[in-house]
């Protein structure tokens, strides 16, 4: 097993154990940002990460295509990350350099990838029988073609919202008809939500929020206990911008 594969496989054990001890330990390597936007004409894009802990840590970085179960050696993506593995001393920082290798991607819309940073303490010979924890941080990478005409800051205003009855899988995976709201995204950009609330006669209920891809729509069912009859309704949605900032908008919903 190669060193990279060994680091990744150790992550699985760490996550299994963290389910029991999640309140005891926490990640010390922090990425300075919630997303990375890669303009198609950029030579490379950098993002900073810091070690806020009291001990040194190894950080392994790679980009995936959306399948979080695969290791870095299994990925075939049009990006290179350097350095792939780096040691970070306490209270130190480093910059990751992401470069595009030039493969063909869509030119009329954004493409989505994910940046992974896997943190693990450096192993010492005396630590052979000591359980080590690993932490994985994963943020979105948006590859943005330079010829997109619409303004990304106006995307939130262009979403079309409406009530809809649609088939939606329940907890067991069985389809059932649910009342909810549908958001249609007519733009070339991905839309990431921080929160979506539906106001029904002045009472707000929170619905599940998911990212919507370019030129597509997303259906968000109302909670089963939400009222099914009302006189007026509106949707309040929080959209996350390129810098991680949040903006809340409100739109009326037709019954």
C-alpha positions as a printed Julia matrix, in Angstrom:
255×3 Matrix{Float64}:
   0.0    0.0     0.0
   1.41   3.41   -0.93
   1.8    6.18    1.68
  -1.09   8.15    0.15
  -3.4    5.16    0.18
  -2.38   4.34    3.76
  -3.24   7.85    4.94
  -6.63   7.7     3.23
  -7.5    4.27    4.61
  -6.67   5.41    8.14
  -9.35   8.07    7.71
 -12.05   5.39    7.66
 -11.08   4.04   11.09
 -10.89   7.54   12.5
 -14.38   8.45   11.32
 -15.86   5.23   12.75
 -14.38   5.97   16.16
 -15.29   9.66   16.05
 -18.95   8.7    16.17
 -18.31   7.73   19.8
 -15.78  10.37   20.8
 -16.86  13.37   18.71
 -16.89  15.65   21.74
 -13.31  14.86   22.75
 -11.22  15.7    19.69
 -11.53  18.13   16.83
  -9.76  19.06   13.63
  -6.88  21.52   13.87
  -6.19  22.04   10.14
  -8.6   24.7     8.9
  -9.23  25.76    5.29
  -9.65  29.53    4.96
 -12.79  29.52    2.87
 -15.99  27.6     2.27
 -15.59  27.22   -1.49
 -13.09  27.7    -4.29
 -13.97  29.4    -7.58
 -11.66  28.54  -10.47
 -11.96  30.92  -13.47
 -11.29  28.97  -16.67
  -8.59  31.41  -17.78
  -6.64  31.24  -14.5
  -3.2   29.65  -14.5
  -3.73  28.49  -10.93
  -5.8   29.35   -7.86
  -4.52  29.25   -4.29
  -6.29  28.66   -1.0
  -4.79  28.94    2.47
  -4.94  26.35    5.25
  -3.72  26.75    8.82
  -2.9   24.49   11.74
  -4.66  25.99   14.76
  -3.76  23.08   17.04
  -0.95  22.54   19.53
   0.64  19.65   17.62
   2.07  19.17   14.16
  -0.18  17.57   11.55
   0.11  16.05    8.09
  -2.37  17.32    5.51
  -3.1   15.39    2.33
  -5.08  17.25   -0.37
  -6.83  16.19   -3.56
  -9.88  16.99   -5.69
 -12.73  14.58   -6.38
 -15.6   14.59   -8.86
 -18.37  14.17   -6.3
 -17.72  10.59   -5.21
 -16.45  11.02   -1.65
 -15.93   7.28   -1.16
 -12.96   7.04   -3.53
  -9.38   7.72   -2.55
  -7.15  10.25   -4.33
  -5.39   7.57   -6.38
  -8.73   6.51   -7.92
  -9.73   9.99   -9.04
  -9.51  11.16  -12.64
 -10.17  14.88  -12.51
  -8.74  17.77  -14.57
  -6.96  19.36  -11.61
  -3.65  19.07   -9.8
  -3.18  20.08   -6.16
   0.23  21.03   -4.82
   1.57  20.16   -2.34
  -0.32  16.87   -2.24
   1.02  16.12    1.25
   2.49  18.67    3.65
   3.48  18.87    7.3
   2.02  21.8     9.19
   3.62  22.81   12.47
   1.49  24.35   15.24
   0.28  27.9    14.48
   1.61  27.7    10.92
  -0.08  28.0     7.55
   0.49  27.03    3.93
  -1.09  27.68    0.56
  -2.52  24.98   -1.66
  -2.07  25.59   -5.38
  -4.8   24.23   -7.62
  -4.13  24.12  -11.37
  -6.37  23.09  -14.27
  -4.9   20.5   -16.65
  -6.97  21.58  -19.65
  -9.43  18.74  -20.24
 -12.69  19.59  -21.95
 -15.41  20.87  -19.61
 -18.76  22.54  -20.28
 -18.38  26.08  -21.59
 -21.97  27.25  -21.06
 -22.2   26.53  -17.32
 -20.19  25.9   -14.18
 -18.78  22.47  -13.37
 -18.61  21.18   -9.82
 -15.75  19.38   -8.07
 -14.68  19.01   -4.42
 -11.42  19.85   -2.64
 -10.47  17.41    0.14
  -8.0   18.01    2.96
  -7.26  14.98    5.13
  -5.5   15.7     8.41
  -3.63  13.13   10.47
  -0.98  13.46   13.2
   2.56  12.46   12.14
   3.18   8.84   13.18
   6.08   8.01   15.46
   7.6    4.6    16.06
   6.5    4.63   19.7
   2.89   5.25   18.56
   2.35   1.84   16.93
  -0.33   0.84   19.43
  -1.9    4.27   19.84
  -5.18   5.12   18.12
  -4.77   8.17   15.89
  -7.62  10.36   14.72
  -7.93  11.72   11.21
 -10.2   14.48    9.99
 -11.4   15.23    6.49
 -12.58  18.64    5.29
 -14.34  18.87    1.94
 -15.33  22.1     0.16
 -16.88  22.85   -3.23
 -14.78  23.79   -6.26
 -16.64  25.65   -9.0
 -14.96  25.7   -12.41
 -16.32  28.87  -14.04
 -16.02  29.41  -17.82
 -14.9   32.94  -18.66
 -17.6   33.51  -21.29
 -20.61  33.24  -18.97
 -22.73  36.31  -19.63
 -25.0   36.54  -16.59
 -23.82  38.19  -13.37
 -23.28  35.65  -10.59
 -24.45  38.19   -7.98
 -27.88  38.33   -9.63
 -28.5   34.58   -9.6
 -30.41  34.61   -6.31
 -32.96  37.05   -7.74
 -33.55  34.92  -10.84
 -34.75  31.79   -9.04
 -38.38  30.94   -9.77
 -40.33  29.49   -6.84
 -43.68  27.71   -6.88
 -45.78  25.29   -4.88
 -45.85  21.8    -6.28
 -47.15  18.34   -5.48
 -44.44  15.85   -6.38
 -43.25  12.32   -5.74
 -40.57  12.24   -3.07
 -38.81   9.26   -1.4
 -39.59   8.65    2.27
 -37.12   7.36    4.89
 -37.42   3.83    3.51
 -36.89   4.93   -0.09
 -40.54   4.51   -1.09
 -42.0    7.26   -3.29
 -44.89   9.27   -1.9
 -46.7   12.41   -3.01
 -45.61  15.43   -0.99
 -46.5   19.09   -1.06
 -43.49  21.37   -1.26
 -41.77  24.17   -3.08
 -39.79  23.91   -6.27
 -36.98  26.29   -7.17
 -35.97  26.59  -10.82
 -32.52  27.9   -11.66
 -32.41  29.39  -15.19
 -28.78  30.48  -14.86
 -25.37  28.97  -15.66
 -24.3   28.98  -12.0
 -24.71  26.59   -9.09
 -26.87  27.94   -6.26
 -25.93  27.0    -2.68
 -28.46  27.6     0.08
 -27.79  28.3     3.74
 -31.45  27.95    4.72
 -34.88  27.73    3.12
 -38.04  28.61    5.08
 -41.63  28.67    3.9
 -43.98  31.12    5.64
 -47.55  29.81    5.87
 -49.98  32.4     7.23
 -47.12  33.96    9.2
 -45.75  30.67   10.55
 -42.33  29.66    9.19
 -41.34  26.07    8.56
 -37.86  24.99    7.53
 -37.44  22.72    4.54
 -34.41  20.72    3.51
 -31.98  22.85    1.52
 -29.84  21.42   -1.27
 -27.66  22.93   -3.95
 -29.27  23.44   -7.37
 -27.23  22.84  -10.52
 -27.28  25.21  -13.53
 -30.39  25.07  -15.73
 -32.16  22.69  -13.36
 -34.61  22.69  -10.48
 -34.87  21.34   -6.95
 -37.9   20.16   -5.01
 -38.09  20.78   -1.26
 -40.99  19.01    0.5
 -42.76  20.61    3.42
 -42.44  18.82    6.76
 -45.2   16.28    7.24
 -46.59  18.22   10.18
 -46.75  21.51    8.25
 -50.25  22.86    7.54
 -51.62  21.82    4.17
 -54.16  24.64    3.88
 -53.46  28.37    4.21
 -54.39  31.68    2.62
 -51.0   33.14    1.8
 -47.44  31.9     1.66
 -43.92  33.06    0.83
 -40.45  31.58    0.71
 -37.44  33.0     2.57
 -34.15  31.66    1.23
 -30.55  32.3     2.16
 -28.01  32.07   -0.69
 -24.24  31.67   -0.15
 -21.99  33.72   -2.44
 -18.45  33.13   -3.73
 -16.89  34.43   -0.5
 -19.09  32.48    1.91
 -21.3   35.49    2.61
 -25.03  35.0     3.0
 -27.91  36.96    1.54
 -31.57  36.4     2.41
 -34.39  37.03   -0.05
 -38.17  36.67    0.1
 -40.6   35.81   -2.69
 -44.35  35.22   -2.63
 -45.67  31.77   -3.48
 -48.76  31.24   -5.59
 -51.23  28.64   -4.29
